[in-house]
Amino acid sequence: MPWEGKLKPSAVRKLLLSATSLVGLGTVNALQPALAQTSADSEEPTDEIIVTARGREESLQDIPESIIALDADDIEARGIFDIEGIVNQTPNFFVRETFRAGVTFFTIRGISTGQQGWAPITQVVDGVKTATLDAFNQGALIDIERVEVLKGPQGGLYGAGAIAGAINIVTQQPTDEFTGQVIGSYGNGDDFQFRGTLSGPLIEDLLKFKISGYLRDRGGLVETIQGEPVDFEDQATVKARFILTPADWMTADFRFAYTEIDAGAAQQARFTSPDQVNDFSRALDPSRGIIGNEEREILDYSAKFDFDLNFATLTSTTGYLELEQDLFGSVSWTAPPALGEAPIPALFGPIFGPNALPATDPGAFGAPFDQIQDLFDDFDIFTQDVRLVSRSDQRLRWLAGFEYINRNADQSLGVGLRLGPEGDTDVLLLNQLDEKEDRIWGIFGQLQYDVTDRFEITFAARYDENNFDTEQRDGATLALIQQVDTNGNLVNRLEETDNGFQPKVTLAYDISDALKTYFTYARGFRFGFFNTGNLTQEETTDNFELGFRSTLADGTLDLNGSVFYIDYSDQQFTFVIPAPPFRQTSNVPSTDIIGVEMDFLWRPTDVFSFNGSVGFLDAEREGGGEVPVTPRWTANLGGQFSQPLTPSLEAIGRVDWRYQGAHIGVDGTNTVYDINAVNLVDLRAGVESDNWRLVGFARNLANERFAIDPNNFGGFFIRDFNDPRTYGVELTLRF
């Protein structure tokens, strides 16, 4: 392949040496002040964060994991409002929001996402697993109490799919007293946003509630050459949560959420050479006759029951999700008429043959006017998790559970022509419906044992199995289309079973109360999947990680680091190709990944705090070659202040810098795109009192642009792109 051979074998040895040195240096630096204070053993974090990433409440700095946690104050101070904002606070984590909201690709520690496949991370919201990649991005994050990002395989507790990590999202609980908040903002691109919450008791000491709403009306920041916005968005969300406590030993937690989104989609821009992938001049802005849009409707509800059995807590969590999304847009990616003739090459001329585009005058009735895509997804997902968790105040702590997931998905792919002369008649030349079902079950357990006061052993293990199948139908008539199985036979339904055992062992040693070191071995596993009838095989990883977590400088500085090696087998990849069914799947037999991560949080005074992180990856595929969409370097640096102006008024501010290193993109034609590094800067500043806050904000202050998912369509190229600079003002009222 043309993108192979970019790394020399010696690079791996050099990185391993430098990584070991870096972690060793970090450990020594952390150890020296820690040992100087060992006699007192008195260091404690000044602002302790409690997390539940390992299935029970623990202090963040006590967990022997590579983990970053953001609480409600962090999220508010940093202006985080979507999943991309969380990712951009995490080293060796990279997100690509592509041509539609339901296709948000994640790369974490060099492990990426296959289109129509499973994410490389598992996302859990209040104990309910997000069992489809399409539901990871549900628009704005609201009412978030805490987000925990774990890196490295987490299959022992989170299941197949957590091959590279997990995101545990905890939303805010209803309050015992009546409280409320409204937040309104206005930004460039005519971006109006409104959030409101109301919480309190319905029946004293028995039932409390929280109701939240979110509205957004954005005109758009990116315009076509013709002057029409392509990134508009309208969203409406309502959420409700009720917590019932009928007895001291029982709690019932009910959640409901409904979201409607109508947003710009298929907004890619055309260019003529891979060398232009980093060119964002006005001449390469999108050109359109059809402005693409996607309509999404998401219904999500769950019921969680906790029973205190004295010796343990029994928890049952049931979730149900309905998600529908319908995208319509252009696939000529240019203004009509798009006839497939020079100098405007078209998608369907070479694909469907010379007679696909009638040789008639563009203004005549029945002549092709433009080329269209019509995509539809319908997911129905049921999840059930039952677990028994022992008390935490004992030397041996344990957890055991069972999970079942049933996922049904109808996914249609339609492409065709819009006929002239007015462009009001659509004809689909390809109209394909894939009906899929996944039936997943898993059993899991975890043991944590304090061998001594300073030495802990954790063993987690899980077995997951997925029986999945797919049928293909004509989208217009629903007639069954036979497919070819792995033995070359024509069958009505393709069926497959994947299963995997995922062990994890962690040895953790407290050198002092201020310094913890750990070593982890873990097996990662991700199911295979059908992509428009093509089977992508399951994949596995073997992971080895050495790390430390420390609290220094009288509890004001948290410093953490790790070095890891991943032996990756059958890495999944999917590409867009310029031929039906326009998607290609593959497995790469072997990939080696070596990486380093370090992060810190420093609170020198009550006024100032600083945080930062850095991640480095050397990911090399079998035979040599750089792994696509995997920046070698990522880094973060942030600082904030809160300075009293009067007894009731404070000045507040924060700046965040994110470095996203250069990386390559590769498409189904093996075209390689060298995508530049970018520096993304966000800024917030304002004033705050007990009952209100007024801030001005800017995101991507320097207006840095980068390409996302470039593809070769035979004669022309397309790319998606990140948001340009945004800025505005935000007002919060609390009562």
Salt bridges, closest charged atoms under 4 A:
ASP41 OD2 - ARG454 NH2 3.02
GLU58 OE2 - ARG54 NH2 2.63
GLU65 OE2 - LYS504 NZ 2.70
GLU76 OE2 - ARG693 NH1 2.84
GLU76 OE2 - ARG734 NH2 3.90
ASP126 OD2 - ARG241 NH1 3.76
ASP126 OD2 - ARG255 NE 3.63
GLU148 OE2 - ARG146 NE 2.54
ASP176 OD1 - LYS208 NZ 3.19
ASP191 OD2 - ARG216 NH2 2.69
ASP231 OD2 - ARG218 NH2 3.76
GLU233 OE1 - ARG216 NH1 3.51
ASP253 OD2 - ARG241 NH2 2.49
ASP285 OD2 - ARG282 NH1 2.64
GLU294 OE2 - ARG100 NE 2.92
ASP377 OD2 - ARG100 NH2 3.04
ASP385 OD1 - ARG387 NE 2.95
ASP393 OD2 - ARG391 NH2 2.73
GLU403 OE1 - LYS129 NZ 3.02
GLU403 OE1 - ARG462 NH2 2.43
ASP426 OD1 - ARG418 NE 2.83
GLU435 OE1 - ARG473 NE 3.17
GLU437 OE1 - ARG439 NH1 3.00
ASP438 OD1 - ARG407 NH2 3.22
ASP450 OD2 - ARG397 NH1 2.93
GLU456 OE1 - ARG54 NH1 3.55
GLU456 OE2 - ARG397 NH2 2.91
ASP464 OD2 - ARG462 NE 2.96
ASP469 OD2 - ARG439 NH2 3.10
GLU471 OE1 - ARG473 NH2 3.17
GLU471 OE2 - ARG493 NH2 2.75
ASP510 OD1 - LYS516 NZ 2.71
ASP513 OD1 - ARG454 NH1 3.79
GLU539 OE2 - ARG526 NH2 2.46
ASP542 OD1 - ARG523 NE 2.84
GLU545 OE1 - ARG109 NH1 3.00
ASP558 OD2 - ARG603 NH2 3.62
GLU597 OE1 - ARG109 NH2 2.90
GLU597 OE1 - LYS151 NZ 3.15
ASP656 OD2 - ARG654 NE 2.68
ASP674 OD1 - LYS6 NZ 3.34
GLU688 OE2 - ARG693 NH1 3.76
GLU688 OE2 - ARG734 NH2 2.82
ASP709 OD1 - ARG96 NH1 2.46
GLU730 OE1 - ARG195 NH2 3.56
GLU730 OE2 - ARG684 NH2 3.00
GLU730 OE2 - ARG693 NH2 3.67
